[in-house]
């Protein structure tokens, strides 16, 4: 219970930090609170996470204390957040995590580094480009749903970096991504699905459809909510044609592997399960289908 309270307060400290040193302290508190939660599942994963976060923290602290190394600040934050090409640690620990801890890692654990990058208004085209392509290509041949989600998270980081020039746009994109992801994770956790083969299970049609809609929304397929936040990002930012092409192609890759998951689920016979299990599914379908009307 104490570790969860410390984790919660670390998020509050991150959001309320007005200096680099304050952000560093809050991120350290956050990491030290999250590691005990990871230890309960895997000591190996917690050790990997600790080492990566420690290296990034040392670089970040050295950068803010010595102006000569200030150019390393974004690199330290990119390592912490798991953006490409510093994404391999994220992929490595994701494949054996529970949905609860993985969803935290892909959402709330990114608050600190994202705030730091937003303070810098970091919109480097190289990191946007490489995160988009690695995130899109990495998930194509995966059968582990957690690995697919991890590569999808890397891809969404490229869209978050596109919106770094405006804190409001980044916040809208982040909150929308968080909501879509948590709907998908709740459904996958309830059904106990961790691999592509388990998508053939005899869950109800509504349940399978709701999972499929959430995943396709994450990929950015119209007319779901995920498409509109990506469309908003392209409309509200001035980007080079090459970068726009990279982002669109990356989304097409994501649509491909999420559509493959959806089809493997929906093409198999279903049976009716408890209506209590279908409530989150109905809510998520309404969220992804009707909320986009506000963007029109």
LOPAMAR-765891 format. One record per residue (C-alpha): residue in one letter; z negated, y, x negated. Coordinates in nm, 2 decimals, m for minus. Example, Ala and Ser with C-alpha at 12.3 -4.5 7.8 and 13.67 -1.06 7.14 Angstrom:
<recs>
<rec res="A" w="m0.78" v="m0.45" u="m1.23"/>
<rec res="S" w="m0.71" v="m0.11" u="m1.37"/>
</recs>
This chain:
<recs>
<rec res="X" w="0.00" v="0.00" u="0.00"/>
<rec res="X" w="m0.09" v="0.24" u="m0.29"/>
<rec res="X" w="0.25" v="0.19" u="m0.45"/>
<rec res="X" w="0.43" v="0.28" u="m0.12"/>
<rec res="X" w="0.22" v="0.59" u="m0.08"/>
<rec res="X" w="0.30" v="0.70" u="m0.44"/>
<rec res="X" w="0.67" v="0.63" u="m0.38"/>
<rec res="X" w="0.66" v="0.85" u="m0.07"/>
<rec res="X" w="0.48" v="1.13" u="m0.25"/>
<rec res="X" w="0.73" v="1.11" u="m0.54"/>
<rec res="X" w="1.01" v="1.19" u="m0.29"/>
<rec res="X" w="0.82" v="1.49" u="m0.16"/>
<rec res="X" w="0.77" v="1.61" u="m0.52"/>
<rec res="X" w="1.14" v="1.57" u="m0.60"/>
<rec res="X" w="1.25" v="1.78" u="m0.31"/>
<rec res="X" w="0.99" v="2.05" u="m0.38"/>
<rec res="X" w="1.06" v="2.07" u="m0.76"/>
<rec res="X" w="1.19" v="2.40" u="m0.87"/>
<rec res="X" w="1.22" v="2.33" u="m1.25"/>
<rec res="X" w="1.36" v="2.06" u="m1.47"/>
<rec res="X" w="1.02" v="1.96" u="m1.59"/>
<rec res="X" w="0.89" v="1.92" u="m1.24"/>
<rec res="X" w="1.20" v="1.71" u="m1.15"/>
<rec res="X" w="1.14" v="1.49" u="m1.46"/>
<rec res="X" w="0.77" v="1.44" u="m1.36"/>
<rec res="X" w="0.86" v="1.35" u="m1.01"/>
<rec res="X" w="1.13" v="1.10" u="m1.12"/>
<rec res="X" w="0.88" v="0.94" u="m1.36"/>
<rec res="X" w="0.63" v="0.90" u="m1.08"/>
<rec res="X" w="0.90" v="0.76" u="m0.86"/>
<rec res="X" w="1.01" v="0.50" u="m1.12"/>
<rec res="X" w="0.65" v="0.39" u="m1.19"/>
<rec res="X" w="0.60" v="0.35" u="m0.81"/>
<rec res="X" w="0.92" v="0.16" u="m0.75"/>
<rec res="X" w="0.88" v="m0.09" u="m1.04"/>
<rec res="X" w="0.58" v="m0.27" u="m0.89"/>
<rec res="X" w="0.78" v="m0.32" u="m0.57"/>
<rec res="X" w="1.06" v="m0.48" u="m0.77"/>
<rec res="X" w="0.81" v="m0.70" u="m0.97"/>
<rec res="X" w="0.72" v="m0.87" u="m0.64"/>
<rec res="X" w="1.08" v="m1.00" u="m0.62"/>
<rec res="X" w="1.19" v="m1.04" u="m0.98"/>
<rec res="X" w="1.03" v="m0.96" u="m1.31"/>
<rec res="X" w="1.36" v="m0.97" u="m1.49"/>
<rec res="X" w="1.52" v="m0.71" u="m1.26"/>
<rec res="X" w="1.21" v="m0.49" u="m1.28"/>
<rec res="X" w="1.23" v="m0.50" u="m1.66"/>
<rec res="X" w="1.60" v="m0.41" u="m1.66"/>
<rec res="X" w="1.53" v="m0.12" u="m1.43"/>
<rec res="X" w="1.23" v="0.00" u="m1.64"/>
<rec res="X" w="1.43" v="m0.01" u="m1.97"/>
<rec res="X" w="1.73" v="0.18" u="m1.82"/>
<rec res="X" w="1.52" v="0.44" u="m1.65"/>
<rec res="X" w="1.31" v="0.49" u="m1.96"/>
<rec res="X" w="1.61" v="0.55" u="m2.18"/>
<rec res="X" w="1.75" v="0.79" u="m1.93"/>
<rec res="X" w="1.42" v="0.97" u="m1.90"/>
<rec res="X" w="1.39" v="1.02" u="m2.28"/>
<rec res="X" w="1.74" v="1.16" u="m2.29"/>
<rec res="X" w="1.66" v="1.39" u="m2.00"/>
<rec res="X" w="1.33" v="1.51" u="m2.14"/>
<rec res="X" w="1.48" v="1.58" u="m2.48"/>
<rec res="X" w="1.76" v="1.77" u="m2.32"/>
<rec res="X" w="1.54" v="2.00" u="m2.11"/>
<rec res="X" w="1.30" v="2.07" u="m2.41"/>
<rec res="X" w="1.57" v="2.14" u="m2.66"/>
<rec res="X" w="1.86" v="2.36" u="m2.56"/>
<rec res="X" w="2.08" v="2.21" u="m2.83"/>
<rec res="X" w="2.09" v="1.88" u="m2.63"/>
<rec res="X" w="2.12" v="2.05" u="m2.28"/>
<rec res="X" w="2.48" v="1.90" u="m2.25"/>
<rec res="X" w="2.31" v="1.56" u="m2.21"/>
<rec res="X" w="2.13" v="1.64" u="m1.89"/>
<rec res="X" w="2.41" v="1.52" u="m1.66"/>
<rec res="X" w="2.46" v="1.20" u="m1.86"/>
<rec res="X" w="2.09" v="1.12" u="m1.82"/>
<rec res="X" w="2.11" v="1.18" u="m1.45"/>
<rec res="X" w="2.43" v="0.97" u="m1.42"/>
<rec res="X" w="2.26" v="0.68" u="m1.60"/>
<rec res="X" w="1.96" v="0.70" u="m1.36"/>
<rec res="X" w="2.17" v="0.71" u="m1.05"/>
<rec res="X" w="2.41" v="0.42" u="m1.16"/>
<rec res="X" w="2.73" v="0.61" u="m1.16"/>
<rec res="X" w="3.03" v="0.47" u="m1.34"/>
<rec res="X" w="3.07" v="0.40" u="m1.63"/>
<rec res="X" w="2.69" v="0.36" u="m1.64"/>
<rec res="X" w="2.69" v="0.13" u="m1.34"/>
<rec res="X" w="2.64" v="m0.22" u="m1.49"/>
<rec res="X" w="2.26" v="m0.22" u="m1.47"/>
<rec res="X" w="2.29" v="m0.14" u="m1.09"/>
<rec res="X" w="2.53" v="m0.43" u="m1.03"/>
<rec res="X" w="2.33" v="m0.66" u="m1.25"/>
<rec res="X" w="2.00" v="m0.62" u="m1.05"/>
<rec res="X" w="2.16" v="m0.59" u="m0.71"/>
<rec res="X" w="2.28" v="m0.94" u="m0.67"/>
<rec res="X" w="1.93" v="m1.10" u="m0.63"/>
<rec res="X" w="1.75" v="m0.82" u="m0.45"/>
<rec res="X" w="1.62" v="m0.83" u="m0.09"/>
<rec res="X" w="1.80" v="m0.60" u="0.15"/>
<rec res="X" w="1.49" v="m0.39" u="0.19"/>
<rec res="X" w="1.45" v="m0.31" u="m0.18"/>
<rec res="X" w="1.83" v="m0.28" u="m0.24"/>
<rec res="X" w="1.86" v="m0.03" u="0.04"/>
<rec res="X" w="1.59" v="0.18" u="m0.12"/>
<rec res="X" w="1.77" v="0.16" u="m0.46"/>
<rec res="X" w="2.10" v="0.27" u="m0.31"/>
<rec res="X" w="1.96" v="0.56" u="m0.11"/>
<rec res="X" w="1.61" v="0.71" u="m0.16"/>
<rec res="X" w="1.60" v="0.63" u="m0.53"/>
<rec res="X" w="1.90" v="0.85" u="m0.58"/>
<rec res="X" w="1.73" v="1.16" u="m0.44"/>
<rec res="X" w="1.60" v="1.29" u="m0.78"/>
<rec res="X" w="1.92" v="1.25" u="m0.99"/>
<rec res="X" w="2.13" v="1.39" u="m0.70"/>
<rec res="X" w="1.91" v="1.70" u="m0.68"/>
<rec res="X" w="1.95" v="1.74" u="m1.05"/>
<rec res="X" w="2.32" v="1.71" u="m1.04"/>
<rec res="X" w="2.33" v="1.95" u="m0.74"/>
<rec res="X" w="2.14" v="2.21" u="m0.95"/>
<rec res="X" w="2.41" v="2.18" u="m1.21"/>
<rec res="X" w="2.68" v="2.18" u="m0.95"/>
<rec res="X" w="2.82" v="1.88" u="m1.13"/>
<rec res="X" w="3.18" v="1.81" u="m1.02"/>
<rec res="X" w="3.33" v="1.66" u="m1.33"/>
<rec res="X" w="3.67" v="1.51" u="m1.24"/>
<rec res="X" w="3.65" v="1.22" u="m1.49"/>
<rec res="X" w="3.33" v="1.08" u="m1.35"/>
<rec res="X" w="3.45" v="1.12" u="m0.99"/>
<rec res="X" w="3.77" v="0.94" u="m1.08"/>
<rec res="X" w="3.62" v="0.65" u="m1.26"/>
<rec res="X" w="3.33" v="0.60" u="m1.01"/>
<rec res="X" w="3.59" v="0.60" u="m0.72"/>
<rec res="X" w="3.81" v="0.34" u="m0.89"/>
<rec res="X" w="3.54" v="0.11" u="m1.03"/>
<rec res="X" w="3.36" v="0.12" u="m0.69"/>
<rec res="X" w="3.68" v="0.04" u="m0.51"/>
<rec res="X" w="3.81" v="m0.23" u="m0.74"/>
<rec res="X" w="3.48" v="m0.39" u="m0.82"/>
<rec res="X" w="3.41" v="m0.52" u="m0.47"/>
<rec res="X" w="3.75" v="m0.68" u="m0.41"/>
<rec res="X" w="3.68" v="m1.03" u="m0.56"/>
<rec res="X" w="3.30" v="m1.04" u="m0.47"/>
<rec res="X" w="3.16" v="m1.29" u="m0.22"/>
<rec res="X" w="2.80" v="m1.17" u="m0.26"/>
<rec res="X" w="2.74" v="m0.90" u="0.01"/>
<rec res="X" w="2.47" v="m0.73" u="m0.21"/>
<rec res="X" w="2.72" v="m0.69" u="m0.49"/>
<rec res="X" w="2.98" v="m0.55" u="m0.25"/>
<rec res="X" w="2.72" v="m0.30" u="m0.13"/>
<rec res="X" w="2.64" v="m0.21" u="m0.49"/>
<rec res="X" w="3.00" v="m0.13" u="m0.58"/>
<rec res="X" w="3.04" v="0.06" u="m0.25"/>
<rec res="X" w="2.74" v="0.27" u="m0.36"/>
<rec res="X" w="2.92" v="0.35" u="m0.68"/>
<rec res="X" w="3.23" v="0.45" u="m0.48"/>
<rec res="X" w="3.02" v="0.68" u="m0.25"/>
<rec res="X" w="2.87" v="0.85" u="m0.56"/>
<rec res="X" w="3.22" v="0.98" u="m0.63"/>
<rec res="X" w="3.23" v="1.14" u="m0.29"/>
<rec res="X" w="2.88" v="1.29" u="m0.33"/>
<rec res="X" w="2.99" v="1.44" u="m0.67"/>
<rec res="X" w="3.29" v="1.59" u="m0.49"/>
<rec res="X" w="3.05" v="1.78" u="m0.26"/>
<rec res="X" w="2.82" v="1.90" u="m0.54"/>
<rec res="X" w="2.96" v="2.25" u="m0.52"/>
<rec res="X" w="2.79" v="2.29" u="m0.19"/>
<rec res="X" w="2.44" v="2.16" u="m0.13"/>
<rec res="X" w="2.49" v="2.16" u="0.25"/>
<rec res="X" w="2.80" v="1.94" u="0.22"/>
<rec res="X" w="2.63" v="1.70" u="m0.02"/>
<rec res="X" w="2.33" v="1.68" u="0.22"/>
<rec res="X" w="2.55" v="1.61" u="0.52"/>
<rec res="X" w="2.74" v="1.34" u="0.33"/>
<rec res="X" w="2.42" v="1.18" u="0.19"/>
<rec res="X" w="2.23" v="1.17" u="0.53"/>
<rec res="X" w="2.53" v="1.03" u="0.71"/>
<rec res="X" w="2.58" v="0.76" u="0.44"/>
<rec res="X" w="2.21" v="0.68" u="0.45"/>
<rec res="X" w="2.22" v="0.63" u="0.83"/>
<rec res="X" w="2.53" v="0.41" u="0.82"/>
<rec res="X" w="2.40" v="0.20" u="0.53"/>
<rec res="X" w="2.06" v="0.14" u="0.70"/>
<rec res="X" w="2.21" v="0.03" u="1.02"/>
<rec res="X" w="2.42" v="m0.22" u="0.83"/>
<rec res="X" w="2.12" v="m0.34" u="0.62"/>
<rec res="X" w="1.90" v="m0.38" u="0.93"/>
<rec res="X" w="2.16" v="m0.60" u="1.09"/>
<rec res="X" w="2.23" v="m0.80" u="0.78"/>
<rec res="X" w="1.86" v="m0.85" u="0.71"/>
<rec res="X" w="1.79" v="m0.97" u="1.07"/>
<rec res="X" w="2.07" v="m1.22" u="1.05"/>
<rec res="X" w="1.98" v="m1.33" u="0.70"/>
<rec res="X" w="2.33" v="m1.28" u="0.56"/>
<rec res="X" w="2.37" v="m1.25" u="0.19"/>
<rec res="X" w="2.71" v="m1.39" u="0.12"/>
<rec res="X" w="3.06" v="m1.39" u="0.26"/>
<rec res="X" w="3.03" v="m1.75" u="0.37"/>
<rec res="X" w="2.73" v="m1.67" u="0.59"/>
<rec res="X" w="2.94" v="m1.43" u="0.79"/>
<rec res="X" w="3.08" v="m1.74" u="0.97"/>
<rec res="X" w="2.74" v="m1.80" u="1.13"/>
<rec res="X" w="2.71" v="m1.84" u="1.51"/>
<rec res="X" w="2.57" v="m1.50" u="1.58"/>
<rec res="X" w="2.66" v="m1.32" u="1.90"/>
<rec res="X" w="2.99" v="m1.14" u="1.92"/>
<rec res="X" w="2.82" v="m0.80" u="1.97"/>
<rec res="X" w="2.61" v="m0.86" u="1.66"/>
<rec res="X" w="2.91" v="m0.95" u="1.45"/>
<rec res="X" w="3.11" v="m0.66" u="1.59"/>
<rec res="X" w="2.83" v="m0.41" u="1.51"/>
<rec res="X" w="2.80" v="m0.54" u="1.15"/>
<rec res="X" w="3.18" v="m0.52" u="1.11"/>
<rec res="X" w="3.19" v="m0.16" u="1.25"/>
<rec res="X" w="2.92" v="m0.05" u="1.02"/>
<rec res="X" w="3.09" v="m0.20" u="0.71"/>
<rec res="X" w="3.43" v="m0.05" u="0.81"/>
<rec res="X" w="3.25" v="0.29" u="0.86"/>
<rec res="X" w="3.11" v="0.27" u="0.51"/>
<rec res="X" w="3.47" v="0.21" u="0.39"/>
<rec res="X" w="3.59" v="0.52" u="0.57"/>
<rec res="X" w="3.82" v="0.36" u="0.82"/>
<rec res="X" w="3.91" v="0.58" u="1.12"/>
<rec res="X" w="3.79" v="0.64" u="1.39"/>
<rec res="X" w="3.44" v="0.56" u="1.26"/>
<rec res="X" w="3.19" v="0.81" u="1.13"/>
<rec res="X" w="3.24" v="0.72" u="0.76"/>
<rec res="X" w="3.60" v="0.84" u="0.79"/>
<rec res="X" w="3.50" v="1.18" u="0.92"/>
<rec res="X" w="3.26" v="1.26" u="0.64"/>
<rec res="X" w="3.52" v="1.17" u="0.38"/>
<rec res="X" w="3.78" v="1.38" u="0.57"/>
<rec res="X" w="3.52" v="1.67" u="0.57"/>
<rec res="X" w="3.48" v="1.63" u="0.19"/>
<rec res="X" w="3.85" v="1.66" u="0.13"/>
<rec res="X" w="3.89" v="1.95" u="0.38"/>
<rec res="X" w="3.60" v="2.16" u="0.25"/>
<rec res="X" w="3.66" v="2.12" u="m0.13"/>
<rec res="X" w="3.95" v="2.24" u="m0.35"/>
<rec res="X" w="4.06" v="1.93" u="m0.54"/>
<rec res="X" w="4.36" v="1.84" u="m0.76"/>
<rec res="X" w="4.62" v="1.62" u="m0.59"/>
<rec res="X" w="4.55" v="1.34" u="m0.85"/>
<rec res="X" w="4.18" v="1.34" u="m0.77"/>
<rec res="X" w="4.25" v="1.33" u="m0.39"/>
<rec res="X" w="4.49" v="1.04" u="m0.45"/>
<rec res="X" w="4.22" v="0.85" u="m0.65"/>
<rec res="X" w="3.96" v="0.90" u="m0.38"/>
<rec res="X" w="4.21" v="0.79" u="m0.10"/>
<rec res="X" w="4.32" v="0.48" u="m0.30"/>
<rec res="X" w="3.96" v="0.39" u="m0.37"/>
<rec res="X" w="3.88" v="0.41" u="0.00"/>
<rec res="X" w="4.18" v="0.18" u="0.07"/>
<rec res="X" w="4.03" v="m0.08" u="m0.16"/>
<rec res="X" w="3.70" v="m0.05" u="0.02"/>
<rec res="X" w="3.87" v="m0.09" u="0.36"/>
<rec res="X" w="4.04" v="m0.40" u="0.22"/>
<rec res="X" w="3.73" v="m0.59" u="0.12"/>
<rec res="X" w="3.52" v="m0.47" u="0.41"/>
<rec res="X" w="3.80" v="m0.57" u="0.65"/>
<rec res="X" w="3.81" v="m0.91" u="0.49"/>
<rec res="X" w="3.44" v="m0.95" u="0.57"/>
<rec res="X" w="3.49" v="m0.83" u="0.93"/>
<rec res="X" w="3.77" v="m1.07" u="0.99"/>
<rec res="X" w="3.58" v="m1.37" u="0.84"/>
<rec res="X" w="3.30" v="m1.28" u="1.08"/>
<rec res="X" w="3.49" v="m1.21" u="1.40"/>
<rec res="X" w="3.75" v="m1.49" u="1.39"/>
<rec res="X" w="3.48" v="m1.76" u="1.42"/>
<rec res="X" w="3.32" v="m1.87" u="1.75"/>
<rec res="X" w="3.00" v="m1.71" u="1.85"/>
<rec res="X" w="2.70" v="m1.79" u="2.07"/>
<rec res="X" w="2.46" v="m1.56" u="2.26"/>
<rec res="X" w="2.14" v="m1.49" u="2.08"/>
<rec res="X" w="1.83" v="m1.29" u="2.18"/>
<rec res="X" w="1.90" v="m0.95" u="2.34"/>
<rec res="X" w="1.63" v="m0.80" u="2.12"/>
<rec res="X" w="1.85" v="m0.88" u="1.81"/>
<rec res="X" w="2.15" v="m0.71" u="1.98"/>
<rec res="X" w="1.97" v="m0.37" u="2.04"/>
<rec res="X" w="2.02" v="m0.24" u="1.68"/>
<rec res="X" w="2.38" v="m0.36" u="1.70"/>
<rec res="X" w="2.45" v="m0.17" u="2.02"/>
<rec res="X" w="2.28" v="0.14" u="1.87"/>
<rec res="X" w="2.48" v="0.12" u="1.55"/>
<rec res="X" w="2.81" v="0.08" u="1.74"/>
<rec res="X" w="2.73" v="0.39" u="1.95"/>
<rec res="X" w="2.63" v="0.58" u="1.63"/>
<rec res="X" w="2.96" v="0.50" u="1.45"/>
<rec res="X" w="3.19" v="0.54" u="1.75"/>
<rec res="X" w="3.05" v="0.83" u="1.96"/>
<rec res="X" w="2.89" v="1.06" u="1.69"/>
<rec res="X" w="3.23" v="1.13" u="1.53"/>
<rec res="X" w="3.33" v="1.32" u="1.84"/>
<rec res="X" w="3.11" v="1.60" u="1.71"/>
<rec res="X" w="3.34" v="1.64" u="1.41"/>
<rec res="X" w="3.65" v="1.69" u="1.63"/>
</recs>
